Amino acid sequence: MFGDVTRVGANFHAQEAWANLKKVNGDIGQIQSRLSTGKRINSAEDDTSGYALSKHLESRTRGLSQALDNVGTAKNVLNIAEGGYQAQMSILQIIKEKLTQAADGALSTAQRGAIGDQIESLLTEYDDIANDTKFNDNAIFSTATTMTFHVGEGSGDTLAVDFSSSKRGTVGETEGINIDSIVKTVTDSYSVTVAAGGTYDLTANGNWTAGDVVAVTNSAGAAYAATMSNDGATPPIDTGTLTFAAAGTYTVAHTYTDSATAATDWNQLTQAEASSGISKLEKAIKSLAKSIQNVGDNNARLSSKEESLSLAISNTEATRSRIEDADFAKEQMSMMRLQILQQTTVASFAQANSAPQMVLGLFR
């Protein structure tokens, strides 16, 4: 391992010093790269497994960050929807007040018609709100709509939100109340004389649809429980045929919604329609309140997701930083050590190169 100073064909000490100087310069260059980029791993060669881990963590962090932005957008959509629903709720509250006013017998027909005109105007605005409540040019609840938001970094991290249709003909989440049916409600009364076991077909004698209200009274005016020909339900689900167990004369009152009646009939609002319409408005208000509650529940879920995503981003980024980023204090300490080694190696290299010159003394 030791060179012979009197043989000048090879200078082992100089070659060893040169190799060490080359290594020190390479280490200094690597530290300078880390200090300039702020990263401990600047290529896969620096730490192959660390590079793979850091890129996986970076991918997760970027996915979570975009999901956090998506949650913010989703909350914007829900806030717009809730604002539209709340504006409609205010209109429903006003309409209920007006119906309560119109149900008072102290008003004249003309006064009641004026109230009906105001209600028609309010309902027109109600539909305008449904049509104008949009996000990115898409109406949110003019028809029943489901929006699916991507709220995580995985392919299945989604949240589907249902927005109920909210127009004058279909108000609310569950009931689907048609407000115009208040002035479209018709009650037809039929006098029916039948033998024992006789039948009466509402389908043939009126605008029968499932869900209509039927009231049967006998000749004395007492309520009479006629059975239905299908399953005994009241009103019948499949048909409108009544079957009478006893012979006699009966009054059949059939109350239904006449789809042919125009919405402009609000200007012909009657005291009876206003009185019966109050309960329908109450149902519409409750139904719309459920729609608003649904929006609020989903908004609360998004707020929770926003918090958990922020925490996940912080923890994931901290893990990536520990693997990939440079520790400046440690790198600067290593730099000072290598700079000292660089100077001593250069000095050793110079001494090793000058050592063979003593051989010239042999020629004096």
C-alpha positions as CSV (number, residue, x, y, z in Angstrom):
1,M,0.0,0.0,0.0
2,F,3.0,2.3,0.4
3,G,4.7,3.7,-2.7
4,D,8.5,3.9,-3.2
5,V,9.5,7.6,-3.3
6,T,12.5,6.7,-5.5
7,R,10.3,5.3,-8.2
8,V,8.7,8.1,-10.0
9,G,6.7,6.1,-12.6
10,A,3.7,5.9,-10.3
11,N,2.9,8.3,-7.4
12,F,0.5,6.3,-5.3
13,H,0.1,9.0,-2.6
14,A,-0.8,11.6,-5.2
15,Q,-3.3,9.3,-6.8
16,E,-4.9,8.5,-3.4
17,A,-5.1,12.2,-2.6
18,W,-6.6,13.0,-6.0
19,A,-9.3,10.3,-5.5
20,N,-10.2,11.6,-2.1
21,L,-10.3,15.2,-3.5
22,K,-12.6,14.0,-6.3
23,K,-14.9,12.3,-3.7
24,V,-15.0,15.4,-1.4
25,N,-15.8,17.7,-4.4
26,G,-18.6,15.3,-5.4
27,D,-20.0,15.4,-1.8
28,I,-19.8,19.2,-1.7
29,G,-21.6,19.3,-5.1
30,Q,-24.4,17.1,-3.8
31,I,-24.8,19.3,-0.7
32,Q,-24.8,22.4,-2.8
33,S,-27.6,20.9,-4.9
34,R,-29.6,20.1,-1.7
35,L,-29.2,23.6,-0.4
36,S,-30.1,25.2,-3.7
37,T,-33.3,23.1,-4.2
38,G,-34.2,22.5,-0.5
39,K,-34.6,18.8,-1.2
40,R,-32.5,15.9,0.1
41,I,-33.6,13.7,-2.8
42,N,-33.1,15.4,-6.2
43,S,-32.9,12.2,-8.2
44,A,-33.8,8.6,-7.7
45,E,-30.0,7.9,-7.4
46,D,-29.8,9.9,-4.2
47,D,-32.2,7.5,-2.4
48,T,-34.2,5.0,-4.5
49,S,-36.7,3.8,-1.9
50,G,-37.0,7.3,-0.5
51,Y,-37.8,8.7,-4.0
52,A,-40.6,6.1,-4.5
53,L,-42.1,6.8,-1.1
54,S,-41.9,10.6,-1.5
55,K,-43.6,10.6,-4.9
56,H,-46.4,8.4,-3.6
57,L,-46.9,10.8,-0.7
58,E,-46.8,13.8,-3.1
59,S,-49.5,12.2,-5.2
60,R,-51.7,11.7,-2.2
61,T,-51.1,15.3,-1.0
62,R,-52.0,16.7,-4.4
63,G,-55.1,14.6,-4.6
64,L,-56.2,15.6,-1.1
65,S,-55.6,19.3,-1.9
66,Q,-57.8,19.1,-5.0
67,A,-60.4,17.2,-3.0
68,L,-60.3,20.1,-0.4
69,D,-60.9,22.5,-3.3
70,N,-63.8,20.3,-4.5
71,V,-65.4,20.4,-1.0
72,G,-65.2,24.2,-1.1
73,T,-67.0,24.2,-4.5
74,A,-69.6,21.8,-3.2
75,K,-70.3,24.0,-0.2
76,N,-70.7,26.9,-2.6
77,V,-73.3,24.9,-4.6
78,L,-75.2,24.0,-1.4
79,N,-75.1,27.5,-0.1
80,I,-76.6,28.7,-3.4
81,A,-79.3,26.0,-3.3
82,E,-80.1,26.9,0.3
83,G,-80.4,30.6,-0.5
84,G,-82.9,29.7,-3.3
85,Y,-84.9,27.4,-1.0
86,Q,-84.9,30.1,1.7
87,A,-86.2,32.7,-0.7
88,Q,-89.0,30.3,-1.7
89,M,-89.8,29.6,1.9
90,S,-90.3,33.3,2.5
91,I,-92.8,33.3,-0.4
92,L,-94.7,30.3,1.1
93,Q,-95.0,32.0,4.4
94,I,-96.5,35.1,2.7
95,I,-98.9,33.0,0.8
96,K,-100.1,31.3,4.0
97,E,-100.7,34.7,5.5
98,K,-102.7,35.7,2.4
99,L,-104.8,32.5,2.5
100,T,-105.5,33.0,6.1
101,Q,-106.6,36.6,5.3
102,A,-108.8,35.4,2.4
103,A,-110.4,32.7,4.6
104,D,-112.0,35.5,6.6
105,G,-115.7,36.0,5.8
106,A,-115.5,39.7,6.2
107,L,-113.8,40.1,2.8
108,S,-115.8,40.7,-0.4
109,T,-115.4,38.6,-3.5
110,A,-113.4,41.3,-5.2
111,Q,-111.1,41.7,-2.2
112,R,-110.5,37.9,-2.1
113,G,-109.8,38.0,-5.9
114,A,-107.2,40.7,-5.3
115,I,-105.5,38.5,-2.8
116,G,-105.6,35.7,-5.3
117,D,-103.9,37.9,-7.9
118,Q,-101.1,38.6,-5.4
119,I,-100.7,34.9,-4.7
120,E,-100.4,34.2,-8.4
121,S,-97.7,36.9,-8.7
122,L,-95.9,35.3,-5.8
123,L,-96.1,31.8,-7.3
124,T,-94.7,33.2,-10.6
125,E,-91.7,34.5,-8.7
126,Y,-91.5,31.2,-6.9
127,D,-90.9,29.4,-10.2
128,D,-88.5,32.1,-11.3
129,I,-86.4,31.5,-8.3
130,A,-86.3,27.7,-9.1
131,N,-85.3,28.5,-12.7
132,D,-82.7,31.1,-11.8
133,T,-81.0,29.3,-8.9
134,K,-78.0,28.0,-10.9
135,F,-74.4,27.0,-10.6
136,N,-72.2,27.0,-13.8
137,D,-75.4,27.6,-15.8
138,N,-77.0,24.5,-14.5
139,A,-80.3,24.9,-12.6
140,I,-80.1,23.2,-9.3
141,F,-83.7,22.4,-8.3
142,S,-86.0,23.4,-11.1
143,T,-86.3,19.7,-11.5
144,A,-85.2,16.9,-9.1
145,T,-81.4,16.8,-9.4
146,T,-78.6,14.7,-7.9
147,M,-75.1,16.1,-7.9
148,T,-72.2,13.9,-7.1
149,F,-69.2,15.7,-5.6
150,H,-65.7,14.1,-5.4
151,V,-64.6,14.8,-1.9
152,G,-61.5,12.6,-1.4
153,E,-58.4,11.4,-3.2
154,G,-59.7,7.9,-3.9
155,S,-61.8,7.0,-6.9
156,G,-64.8,6.1,-4.6
157,D,-64.6,9.2,-2.3
158,T,-67.8,10.8,-3.4
159,L,-70.8,12.5,-1.9
160,A,-74.2,12.4,-3.7
161,V,-76.6,15.2,-2.8
162,D,-80.2,15.1,-3.9
163,F,-81.9,18.5,-4.6
164,S,-85.7,18.3,-4.5
165,S,-87.7,19.9,-7.3
166,S,-89.2,23.1,-5.9
167,K,-91.8,24.7,-8.2
168,R,-95.4,25.7,-7.6
169,G,-96.6,22.4,-8.9
170,T,-94.2,20.1,-6.9
171,V,-93.1,21.7,-3.7
172,G,-90.7,19.9,-1.4
173,E,-88.8,16.7,-0.7
174,T,-91.5,14.1,0.1
175,E,-94.9,15.5,-0.4
176,G,-94.6,17.1,-3.8
177,I,-97.4,19.5,-3.0
178,N,-99.1,21.2,-5.9
179,I,-100.0,24.7,-4.6
180,D,-102.2,25.4,-7.6
181,S,-104.4,22.5,-6.6
182,I,-105.9,24.8,-4.0
183,V,-107.9,26.6,-6.7
184,K,-108.2,23.5,-8.9
185,T,-110.0,21.4,-6.2
186,V,-113.5,20.3,-7.3
187,T,-116.1,18.4,-5.3
188,D,-118.7,16.5,-7.3
189,S,-121.7,15.1,-5.4
190,Y,-123.7,12.2,-6.9
191,S,-127.0,10.8,-5.6
192,V,-126.9,7.0,-5.9
193,T,-129.8,4.5,-5.5
194,V,-128.6,0.9,-5.4
195,A,-129.9,-2.5,-4.4
196,A,-128.1,-4.6,-1.9
197,G,-124.7,-5.4,-3.3
198,G,-125.0,-2.7,-5.9
199,T,-122.0,-0.8,-7.2
200,Y,-121.2,2.7,-8.3
201,D,-118.3,3.4,-10.7
202,L,-116.6,6.7,-9.9
203,T,-114.3,6.3,-13.0
204,A,-117.3,6.4,-15.3
205,N,-118.9,9.3,-13.4
206,G,-116.1,11.6,-12.6
207,N,-112.4,12.5,-12.9
208,W,-111.2,9.7,-10.8
209,T,-107.5,9.1,-9.9
210,A,-105.9,7.2,-7.1
211,G,-105.7,9.2,-4.0
212,D,-108.9,11.2,-4.4
213,V,-111.1,11.8,-1.4
214,V,-114.5,10.0,-1.4
215,A,-117.2,10.6,1.3
216,V,-120.3,8.5,1.3
217,T,-123.4,9.3,3.3
218,N,-126.8,7.5,3.5
219,S,-130.2,9.1,3.0
220,A,-130.3,10.3,6.6
221,G,-127.0,12.1,6.2
222,A,-125.0,9.6,8.3
223,A,-121.6,8.5,7.1
224,Y,-121.7,5.2,5.5
225,A,-118.7,2.9,5.1
226,A,-119.0,1.5,1.6
227,T,-116.4,-1.1,0.6
228,M,-114.3,-0.9,-2.5
229,S,-114.3,-3.6,-5.1
230,N,-110.6,-4.2,-5.1
231,D,-108.8,-4.3,-1.8
232,G,-111.1,-2.4,0.6
233,A,-108.8,0.7,0.9
234,T,-110.3,4.1,1.1
235,P,-109.9,5.6,-1.4
236,P,-109.4,2.6,-3.7
237,I,-105.9,2.2,-5.1
238,D,-106.6,0.6,-8.4
239,T,-110.2,1.4,-9.3
240,G,-113.0,3.8,-8.4
241,T,-115.8,1.3,-7.9
242,L,-117.8,1.4,-4.7
243,T,-119.8,-1.7,-3.5
244,F,-122.8,-1.2,-1.2
245,A,-123.8,-3.9,1.2
246,A,-127.3,-2.5,1.8
247,A,-129.9,-1.2,-0.6
248,G,-130.7,2.5,-0.4
249,T,-130.0,6.0,-1.6
250,Y,-126.6,7.4,-0.9
251,T,-124.7,10.7,-1.6
252,V,-121.2,10.2,-2.9
253,A,-119.0,13.3,-2.6
254,H,-115.9,13.0,-4.8
255,T,-113.2,15.6,-4.2
256,Y,-110.4,15.8,-6.8
257,T,-107.9,18.1,-8.6
258,D,-109.2,19.3,-12.0
259,S,-106.0,19.4,-14.1
260,A,-108.0,21.4,-16.7
261,T,-108.5,24.4,-14.4
262,A,-106.0,27.1,-15.2
263,A,-103.7,28.6,-12.6
264,T,-105.1,32.0,-13.4
265,D,-108.2,30.9,-11.4
266,W,-106.4,32.3,-8.3
267,N,-108.2,35.5,-9.2
268,Q,-111.4,33.6,-8.4
269,L,-110.2,32.4,-5.0
270,T,-113.1,31.5,-2.8
271,Q,-113.4,31.6,1.0
272,A,-113.7,27.8,1.1
273,E,-110.6,27.3,-1.1
274,A,-108.6,29.7,1.0
275,S,-109.7,27.9,4.2
276,S,-108.9,24.4,2.9
277,G,-105.7,25.7,1.3
278,I,-104.1,26.7,4.6
279,S,-103.5,23.1,5.5
280,K,-102.0,22.4,2.1
281,L,-99.7,25.4,2.5
282,E,-98.6,24.0,5.9
283,K,-97.7,20.7,4.2
284,A,-95.8,22.6,1.5
285,I,-93.9,24.6,4.1
286,K,-93.0,21.4,6.0
287,S,-92.0,19.6,2.8
288,L,-89.8,22.5,1.7
289,A,-88.3,22.7,5.2
290,K,-87.2,19.0,4.7
291,S,-85.4,20.0,1.5
292,I,-83.6,22.8,3.3
293,Q,-82.7,20.5,6.1
294,N,-81.3,18.0,3.6
295,V,-79.1,20.7,2.2
296,G,-78.0,21.7,5.7
297,D,-77.2,18.1,6.7
298,N,-75.0,17.7,3.7
299,N,-73.3,21.1,4.3
300,A,-72.5,19.9,7.8
301,R,-70.9,16.7,6.4
302,L,-68.8,18.8,4.0
303,S,-67.6,21.0,6.8
304,S,-66.5,17.8,8.6
305,K,-64.8,16.5,5.5
306,E,-63.1,19.9,5.0
307,E,-61.6,19.6,8.5
308,S,-60.4,16.0,8.1
309,L,-58.9,16.7,4.6
310,S,-56.9,19.7,6.0
311,L,-55.6,17.5,8.7
312,A,-54.7,14.6,6.3
313,I,-52.9,17.1,4.0
314,S,-50.8,18.4,6.9
315,N,-49.8,15.0,8.1
316,T,-49.1,13.6,4.7
317,E,-47.0,16.6,3.7
318,A,-45.1,16.4,7.0
319,T,-44.3,12.7,6.2
320,R,-43.1,13.5,2.7
321,S,-41.0,16.5,3.9
322,R,-39.2,14.3,6.4
323,I,-38.3,11.8,3.7
324,E,-37.6,14.2,0.7
325,D,-36.7,17.7,2.0
326,A,-33.2,18.7,3.1
327,D,-32.3,19.5,6.7
328,F,-30.5,22.8,6.2
329,A,-28.7,22.7,9.6
330,K,-27.4,19.2,9.0
331,E,-26.4,20.0,5.4
332,Q,-24.6,23.2,6.4
333,M,-22.7,21.3,9.1
334,S,-21.7,18.7,6.6
335,M,-20.6,21.4,4.1
336,M,-18.3,23.0,6.7
337,R,-16.7,19.6,7.4
338,L,-16.3,18.9,3.7
339,Q,-14.8,22.3,3.0
340,I,-12.1,21.6,5.6
341,L,-11.4,18.2,4.1
342,Q,-11.3,19.8,0.6
343,Q,-8.5,22.2,1.8
344,T,-6.5,19.5,3.6
345,T,-6.9,17.1,0.6
346,V,-5.6,19.8,-1.8
347,A,-2.6,20.4,0.5
348,S,-1.9,16.6,0.7
349,F,-2.2,16.4,-3.0
350,A,0.3,19.2,-3.5
351,Q,2.8,17.5,-1.1
352,A,2.4,14.1,-2.7
353,N,3.1,15.6,-6.1
354,S,6.3,17.4,-4.8
355,A,7.7,14.4,-2.9
356,P,9.4,12.7,-6.0
357,Q,11.4,15.9,-6.7
358,M,13.9,14.8,-4.0
359,V,15.1,12.2,-6.5
360,L,16.8,15.1,-8.4
361,G,19.3,15.3,-5.5
362,L,20.8,12.1,-6.6
363,F,22.1,13.8,-9.7
364,R,24.0,16.6,-8.1
